Amino acid sequence: EVRLVQSGAEVKKPGESLRISCQSSGYTLATYYINWLRQMPGKGLEWMGRIDPSDSYISYSPSFQGHVAISADNSINTAYLQWGSLKASDTAMYYCATETGGDPIYGLDVWGQGTTVTVSS
Amino acid sequence: SYELTQPPSVSVSPGQTTSISCSGDKLGERSACWYQQRPGQSPVLVLYQDKKRPSGISERFSGSNSGDTATLTISETQAVDGATYFCQAWDNGVAVFGTGTNVTVL
């Protein structure tokens, strides 16, 4: 069974750094793109960016470019989403998702369980 | 930037059919997906390429996409269909999601 398992909830202060993870299970991470998405409390889904773990090619949404960093470590089948300096407005649920169809038109068909990030002083 | 607009909410009686619209400039020229998100859960892909259902998704879910509007239709609506539905398309390498529609099964 193809699954994505995300790291646990985080509580941080403004200005702190953070890295959350997304580990593939049932398949090799390098096989499919990993996408990261944000869902702020009570709001909709926002696509942040994606990585092709096979060659580390990364694309970001203009809305998130420069504020987050996406990476992957194929040796442990894990993708990461990282912040250098958190803001209160980063408080949200973050999902990783993959497209096992091999092309974006087939949709994001496998999702992680989500990681809650709370940023508060 | 590209935008997709959905009605905030729809209500439907059990057993009835409901449709959710998703509007965007020349959306019919793109491939649309639909996701279902129940409260407290991760989204689930229910349609891709406008009208194709992933394995395990009920035949009660169908879709179309033409002109500026994609439509998700749920037939014989059941209580378990109560959720928020998001449409999604790609624009210049960026995934764009609709504003979301909350479906209430009364």
Contacts between the chains, C-beta under 8 A, distances in Angstrom:
chain1	res1	chain2	res2	distance
A	35	B	95	7.0
A	44	B	86	6.4
A	44	B	97	5.9
A	44	B	98	7.4
A	44	B	99	5.7
A	44	B	100	4.5
A	45	B	35	7.4
A	45	B	37	7.9
A	45	B	43	6.7
A	45	B	86	5.6
A	45	B	88	7.7
A	45	B	97	4.4
A	45	B	100	7.6
A	46	B	97	6.8
A	47	B	94	6.5
A	47	B	95	3.7
A	47	B	96	7.2
A	47	B	97	6.7
A	50	B	95	8.0
A	59	B	93	5.6
A	59	B	94	7.9
A	61	B	94	5.3
A	61	B	95	7.9
A	62	B	1	7.5
A	62	B	94	7.3
A	95	B	42	6.1
A	95	B	43	7.3
A	97	B	43	7.7
A	101	B	48	7.4
A	104	B	90	5.4
A	104	B	95	7.2
A	105	B	31	4.3
A	105	B	48	6.9
A	105	B	49	5.7
A	105	B	90	7.5
A	106	B	48	5.2
A	106	B	49	7.1
A	107	B	33	4.0
A	107	B	35	7.9
A	107	B	45	4.5
A	107	B	47	7.8
A	107	B	48	3.7
A	107	B	49	8.0
A	107	B	54	7.4
A	107	B	88	7.5
A	108	B	33	7.5
A	108	B	35	7.5
A	108	B	43	7.6
A	108	B	45	6.1
A	108	B	88	7.9
A	108	B	95	7.9
A	109	B	45	4.7
A	109	B	48	7.6
A	109	B	54	5.7
A	111	B	42	4.2
A	111	B	43	5.8
A	111	B	44	7.4
A	112	B	42	6.8
A	113	B	42	6.0
A	114	B	42	5.7
